[in-house]
Amino acid sequence: MNQLVKLIGLSLAIAAVIVVITAVSLRNPSFQRLMWPFLISILYSTSIGGLSWWTLARLAPRFSHVKTIQWSQLVGILTVNSFLGGTFAYLVMVWQPFVRIQIEYIPSMLTCLIITQLIGCISFVVEEAKHKVQATTLQLQTRELERERALKAASEAKLQSLESRIHPHFLFNTLNSISSLVRSNPTEAEVLIERLAALLRFSLDRHGSLVSLADEMQITRDYLNIEKTRFGDRLRYHFEIPAELLDAKVPAMSLQTLAENSVKYAVGSQRQGADIFIRARRNGPSIQLEVADSGPGFSPDSLPSGHGLDTLRQRLESLFGDRATLNTRRLDPGMEVAFTVPC
C-alpha cells in the first residue's frame, strides 16, 4: 500500500513537472492546453512506473553484488520497462475514441527512456541508501539489546554470587549453635535442626531475590530463636512491624543479616547481652527497616570487605540502584542499621 501511494505521488510529481515545462514553453498557456499534457504525463508515468515497481520488487533482490553488473542489470530492466510501459501508454492515447491526439512514437519513446532512467536510477540509489541505514540501525539495536542482556546476566550473576555468601555464613553460625546442644540437650538440638531445615527449605523453594516482609520477619525470628538457645537471656529481641506492611517486598535474608550483625557485635560482645529492636515503617514511597541494639556499637569503616553489611549494600544496589539506601547510626547506647527499599 505504501509503495502504491509512492507510485501515485511520483506520477503526479512527474506530470506536474511536465505541465510546468509546457507552460513555460507556451506563449499563452491555458487550462485546456495544459490539461492534456498533464493527463498524458500521468498515463505514461503510471504505466512505466507501475511496471518498474512490479518488476524491480521481484528482480532487485536477485541483483549481483558487483556494482558494475548491478547497474547494468538496473539499466537493462528500466530500458525494457520504458519501452513496454511507454508503448502501452502510446497505444492507449492513440486508440482512445474521445479526443484525437497526435503523438510521434519514437520521440515519445526517447523521452520515456531518458525520464525512466533518470528517475529509476535516483530511486534505486535512495532505496539502497535507505536499506543500508535500516540495516545499520537494526545492527545497532541488536548490539544494544545484546549488551543489555549481557549486563542483566552479569548483574544477576553478581546478585547470585552475593546471595551465595549469605547462606553458608548463616549455615555455619547455626550449625555452631546446634553442635553446642547435641550432647547437653539433644531434644532442643532436634528442635533447632527442624528449624534449620525449615529455613533451608524456604531458601531453596523461594523464587526471585525478593520476599514478603512477613516471610522475612519469620526467617529472622527463627534465626534469633536458634541463637537464643546459645545465648539464653542475654539475647532479647523485639519486633515492631505494622501489619499493613507485611505484604511489602524486601530482599531475602536482609533483616536476618542485620539481626545477625547485632547478635555478633552487641549480644556476643557483652556479658549482660543486649536488646535487639527490629522495626519497619513507611517513609513516603519507600519502606524503612531498622535493626537497633543496646550494644557497644561498631565502626562501619572497620568492617572487612565481604562482611554482611557490605554484601547487603551491594545486593540493594544490584536490585534497586540508587532507589535503595543503607545507613548506620550510633545510639546512646547502641547501634542502629537501617535500609530503605521502594514499595
N, C-alpha and C positions, 0 to 999 in steps of 0.2 A: 504493500500500500504506500509506503514512504517513497519507494522507487517510482511508482506511478505518479505521485504528486510532484516529485522532482522532474519527471519527464514532461508533464504538462507545464510546469513552471518554466522549464528550459525552452519549450516550444513557443510559449508566449513571449519570452525574452528575445528569442531569435526573430520572431515576427515583428516585435516592436522595433528592433534594430533595423530591420529591412524597411519598415514604414518610415523611420526617421531618415534613412538614406534616400528613400524615394522622395520624401517631402522636400529634402534639401535640393534634390536634382530638378524638381518641378518649379516652374515659374509661378503658377497659380494652383497650389495644392488645395484639394477639396476633400470632403469626407468620402464621396463616391470614388474619387480617383485613388484614394489611399486604402479604401476598404478591401479592394480586390488583391492588392499586393499583400495585405495583412492575412487574408484568408488563404491565399496561395502559399505563403510562407509557413502558416500553421500546418497546412496539409503536408508539405514537403518535410518539415522538421519532425512532425509526428510520425510520418511513415518511416523515415530513416532512423529517427531516434528510437522508436519502438522496436524496430528490427535490431538495432545495435544493442539496446538494453537486453533483449531476449537472448541474442547470440553470445554477447560478452559475459553475461551472467553464467553461462554454461561452459564457455571455452576459456575464459581468462584464468580460472584456477589450474588449467592444464598447460598454461604457457611455460615455455622454457625459462630456467633461472638465468640463462646467459642473456645479458642485456640486449646485445645486437639482434639475436634471434627473437627475443621477446618483442622488440619494437617492430621487427619485420612481420611477425605474426599479427600484431595490432594493426599496422598499416594495411596489411592484406585484407583482414576482416572488415575494416572500415571502408576500404575501397569497394568490396563486394556489396556491403550494406548500402553504400551510397548509390551504386548502380541499380540494385534491386528496388530499394525504397524510393529512389528518385524516379525510376521508370514507372512504378505503381502510381505515384502521385501525378506524373505527367499524363498517364492514360486516363486517370480519373478526371483531370482538368479538361482534357481534350474531348472525352466522350460524354461528359455530363451534359444533359439536354437543356439546361436552364439559360446559360449565357455562353455565347461563342467567345472563346478565348484563344488567342494565337500565341503559342509558346514554341520557341525553337528547341528541339530536343537536345542537340549537342551542347549548346551554350548553357542550357539549364543543368545538364549533367556535370559539366565542368564546375559550375558554381556550387552544385551539391557536393562534389568531391572535395573542393577546397574547404568549404564550411565544415563538412563532416570530419575531415582530417584534423582541422584546427580544433574544433570543439571536442572531438573524441580523444585526441592526444592530451589536451588540457585536463579533461575529466579523468583520464587514466592516471595522470600524474597526481591529481588531487586525491583520488581514491587510494592510490598506492601510499601516499603520504599519510592519509587518514588511518589506513590499516597498520602502518608502522607505528603511529602514535598509540593506537589502541593496543597493539601487541606489547609496546614498551610499558604502557600503563598497566596492562594485565600482569606483565612480568614483575613490575614494581609492587603491585598489590599482592602477588603471590609471595614475593620475598618478604614483604612486611608481615603477611599472615604467618609465614614460616618462622619469622623472627619472634612474633608474639607467642606462637606455640612453644618455641624453644624457651622463651623467658618464663612462660607459665609452667612448663615442665621443670625448669631449673628451680623456680620458686616452690613448686610442690615437693620436689626432691629435697630442697633445703628444709622445708617445713617438716617433712617426714623424718629427716635427719635430726632436727631439733627435738621432735617428739620422742624419737628413739632414745635420746639421752635421759628423758624423764623416767620412763618406765623401769629400766634397770636400776636407776638410783633409788627410786621408790621401793622397788622389789628388795634391794639389798637391805635397806633400813627395816623393812617389815619382817624379813626373814631373821634379822638380828633379834627383833622383839620376840618372835616365836621361839627361836632357839633358846632364849633365856628361860622359857617356861616348860620346855619339853620334859625335863626331869622333875622340877619342883611342882608343877601344876599341869599335868597332861590334859586334863579336861578343858582348862582355859586355853591351852595351846591348840586343842582341836577346834575350839570356837574361833580362835584367831585364824586358823587355816581356812575355815569356811568363809570367814570374812575376806581373806585374801583371795580365795577362789572367786568370790562374787565380784571383787574389784577387777581381777584379771579378765573375767568373763565379760564384764562391761567394757573394758578396754578393747577387747577383741571384737565384740559384737557391734560397737558403735560405728556409724558411717559418717565420715567427714571429720573435720577438726573442731566443730562447734557442738556443744551440748546445751541442754536447758540448764538454767541456774538451779532448778530443783535437783537434777541429777548430779550436778557438780557439788551442790551442798551435801548430798548423800555420800558422794565419794569422800569429801573432806571429813564428814562426821565419822565414816568408817575408819578412815586413816587415824583420826585423833583417838578413836576408841582403841585401836590397836596400840598406839603409842601410850595411851593411858594405862594399859596393862603393865608397861615397863616403868612408867614414872609415878603411877599412883596418884595421890592427892596433889602432887607437885604440878600436875597438868590440869588446869581448869579452863574450859572453853565455853564461849557464849556466842550464840547465833542471833543476829538482829537483822533479819531479812524480811521485808514486807511480802505478803502473799501475792500481791499483784505483780511482783517482779519475777516470780518463779518460772514463768514461761520464757523469759528472755534468754537469748543465746549468748554463751560465753565460751572462750577457749577451754577445751577439756583439760583437766588437771591444773587449771590456773589457780583457783583458791587453794587446792591441795598443796601446790608448790609454795604459796605464801605461808600456809599453816605449817608446813614442814620447816620453813625458814625460821619461824617463831619458836618451834619446838627446839631447834638446834641452838639458836642464839639467846633465847630467853629462858625456856624451861630447863634445858640441859646444862646451862652455864651457872645456874643459881641453886643453892641448896634448898631454898624455900620454894623453888619453882616459879611459875608465873601464870597470869591470866592471859588468855587469848580471846580477842573480840573479833568476830567476823561479821561485817556489816555490808549492806547494799542499799543504795538509794539512787533515785533518778536524778540526773543532772542535765536538764534540758533535753537535747536529742540523744543523750548518751546515758549509760548506766555506770555508776562508780561503785567499785567493790573495794573494800578496805579490810585489811587484817592488821590489827594493832595488838601489842602485848605490853606487859609491865616489866619487861626485862631490862638489862643494862644498855641495850641498843648495839649498833654496829656501824661501821663506816662503809658506805656503799662503794667508795673508791678502793677499798682494800680487798674487795671480793675478787677471787680469781676468775679468769675467763672460763666460760662454760658453767659457772655457778647457776643455780636455779633461777635467780632473778635475771641474770644476763640472758639465759635461754628464754625465759618468758618474754623479755623485752623484744628479742628477735622474732619470736612467734607472733607477738602482737603486730610488729612491723610487717611481717610477711602476710598476715591475714587482713589487716586494716590500713596499712600505710600510716599516714600522719593523722588519721582519724582516731587513733588509739594512743594513750599515754600511760606511762608508768612512773610514779614518783615515790620518793621516800621522805619521811618527816620524823624528826626526833620529838618525843613526847617527854613529859616530866612526871613520872619516869616512863621509860619505854620507847618503843619504835612503832611507826606506822608505815605500811607499804600499801599504796593504792594504785589501781589502774582503772581506766575508763575505756569502754568499748561502745561503738554506736549501736543503737537498738532499733 
